[in-house]
Amino acid sequence: MEAHDAVAVELNPKIQDFQPGDTVRVSIKIKEGDRERVQVFEGVVIRRRGSGPGASFTVRRVSYEIGVERDFLLHSPAVEAVEVVRRGAVRRARLYYLRGRSGRSARIKERTRR
Protein backbone atom coordinates (compact mmCIF):
# COMPACT_ATOMS: atom_id res chain seq x y z
CA MET A 1 0.00 0.00 0.00
CA GLU A 2 1.38 3.40 -0.96
CA ALA A 3 1.21 6.60 1.05
CA HIS A 4 -1.31 9.06 -0.36
CA ASP A 5 -0.12 12.52 -1.29
CA ALA A 6 -1.85 15.36 0.50
CA VAL A 7 -4.50 16.93 -1.69
CA ALA A 8 -3.52 20.52 -2.41
CA VAL A 9 -6.51 22.82 -2.10
CA GLU A 10 -6.45 25.84 -4.34
CA LEU A 11 -7.90 28.84 -2.55
CA ASN A 12 -10.33 30.87 -4.59
CA PRO A 13 -9.12 34.50 -4.60
CA LYS A 14 -12.75 35.68 -4.82
CA ILE A 15 -13.50 34.23 -1.37
CA GLN A 16 -12.90 36.91 1.26
CA ASP A 17 -11.91 36.01 4.81
CA PHE A 18 -15.02 35.79 7.00
CA GLN A 19 -16.08 34.64 10.46
CA PRO A 20 -19.33 33.61 12.16
CA GLY A 21 -21.54 36.65 12.64
CA ASP A 22 -20.52 38.25 9.35
CA THR A 23 -23.17 38.96 6.73
CA VAL A 24 -21.96 37.49 3.45
CA ARG A 25 -23.10 37.36 -0.16
CA VAL A 26 -22.36 33.89 -1.61
CA SER A 27 -22.41 33.53 -5.41
CA ILE A 28 -23.21 29.96 -6.45
CA LYS A 29 -23.13 28.45 -9.92
CA ILE A 30 -26.42 26.71 -10.71
CA LYS A 31 -26.84 24.39 -13.67
CA GLU A 32 -30.27 24.21 -15.27
CA GLY A 33 -30.29 21.80 -18.18
CA ASP A 34 -27.46 22.86 -20.47
CA ARG A 35 -27.39 26.44 -19.15
CA GLU A 36 -25.42 27.75 -16.18
CA ARG A 37 -26.17 30.83 -14.13
CA VAL A 38 -25.01 32.47 -10.90
CA GLN A 39 -27.39 32.76 -7.96
CA VAL A 40 -26.66 34.92 -4.91
CA PHE A 41 -27.51 33.85 -1.35
CA GLU A 42 -27.06 36.59 1.27
CA GLY A 43 -27.27 36.01 5.01
CA VAL A 44 -25.46 35.67 8.34
CA VAL A 45 -22.74 33.04 8.78
CA ILE A 46 -23.89 30.95 11.75
CA ARG A 47 -21.00 28.49 11.68
CA ARG A 48 -17.76 27.45 10.04
CA ARG A 49 -16.54 23.91 10.38
CA GLY A 50 -13.49 21.96 9.38
CA SER A 51 -10.35 22.91 7.57
CA GLY A 52 -8.73 21.85 4.35
CA PRO A 53 -10.74 20.48 1.44
CA GLY A 54 -13.73 19.49 3.59
CA ALA A 55 -14.27 22.91 5.17
CA SER A 56 -17.83 24.19 5.11
CA PHE A 57 -19.93 27.05 6.40
CA THR A 58 -23.63 27.66 7.03
CA VAL A 59 -25.44 30.84 6.04
CA ARG A 60 -28.86 31.78 7.43
CA ARG A 61 -31.35 34.31 6.15
CA VAL A 62 -35.03 34.99 6.70
CA SER A 63 -37.07 34.92 3.50
CA TYR A 64 -40.80 35.72 3.67
CA GLU A 65 -40.76 35.23 7.46
CA ILE A 66 -39.26 31.74 7.12
CA GLY A 67 -35.68 31.03 8.21
CA VAL A 68 -33.61 29.48 5.43
CA GLU A 69 -30.22 27.92 6.13
CA ARG A 70 -27.84 26.70 3.50
CA ASP A 71 -24.54 24.82 3.85
CA PHE A 72 -21.72 25.51 1.43
CA LEU A 73 -18.42 23.74 0.88
CA LEU A 74 -15.74 26.41 1.11
CA HIS A 75 -13.56 24.93 -1.65
CA SER A 76 -16.35 23.78 -3.94
CA PRO A 77 -16.10 24.76 -7.61
CA ALA A 78 -19.82 25.67 -7.39
CA VAL A 79 -19.02 28.51 -4.95
CA GLU A 80 -17.90 31.30 -7.24
CA ALA A 81 -17.38 34.08 -4.69
CA VAL A 82 -17.98 35.02 -1.05
CA GLU A 83 -18.23 38.75 -0.41
CA VAL A 84 -18.43 40.17 3.11
CA VAL A 85 -21.22 42.74 3.32
CA ARG A 86 -20.75 43.62 7.02
CA ARG A 87 -18.69 42.26 9.89
CA GLY A 88 -20.53 41.11 12.99
CA ALA A 89 -19.41 41.40 16.61
CA VAL A 90 -20.14 38.01 18.21
CA ARG A 91 -18.57 36.16 21.13
CA ARG A 92 -19.07 32.57 20.06
CA ALA A 93 -18.35 30.35 17.09
CA ARG A 94 -21.80 28.75 16.68
CA LEU A 95 -24.75 31.13 16.40
CA TYR A 96 -27.55 28.57 16.65
CA TYR A 97 -29.41 30.81 19.09
CA LEU A 98 -30.43 32.97 16.10
CA ARG A 99 -32.81 30.19 15.03
CA GLY A 100 -35.13 30.94 17.92
CA ARG A 101 -35.10 34.69 17.42
CA SER A 102 -36.72 37.10 15.04
CA GLY A 103 -36.80 40.84 14.48
CA ARG A 104 -34.62 43.06 16.64
CA SER A 105 -33.44 40.28 18.95
CA ALA A 106 -31.90 38.50 15.95
CA ARG A 107 -29.73 41.49 15.09
CA ILE A 108 -25.96 41.32 15.36
CA LYS A 109 -23.95 44.43 16.18
CA GLU A 110 -21.40 45.58 13.65
CA ARG A 111 -17.76 45.03 14.52
CA THR A 112 -15.79 48.24 14.64
CA ARG A 113 -12.18 48.56 13.64
CA ARG A 114 -9.58 48.89 16.37
C-alpha positions, 0 to 999 in steps of 0.5 A: 500500500502506498502513502497518499499525497496530500490533496492541495486545495487551491484557494479561490481568490474571490472568497474573502476572509469571513467569520461567524456573525458576518453577513456574506453574499455567496455567489453559487453556480447553478446548472439548469439543463445545459445552461449555467447561471449564478445565484446569490444567497445573502445572510449571516454566517452561523457556523464554520466547520473543518479545515482543508478540502472538507471545510464548510460554512452555514449561512442563514437568512429569513425569507418571507418570514421563514428562516432558510439555512444553507450549507456551502463547501468552502472549496467547492467549484460551485461557490464562485465568490464570497463577499463580506457585506458587514462584519458582525461582533459576536462572542461565540463560534456557533450562532444557533441561538439565532434560530429561535429569534426574530426581528430586533433580537436576531440582530448582530452588532457591527464590529468596529475597527480597532 
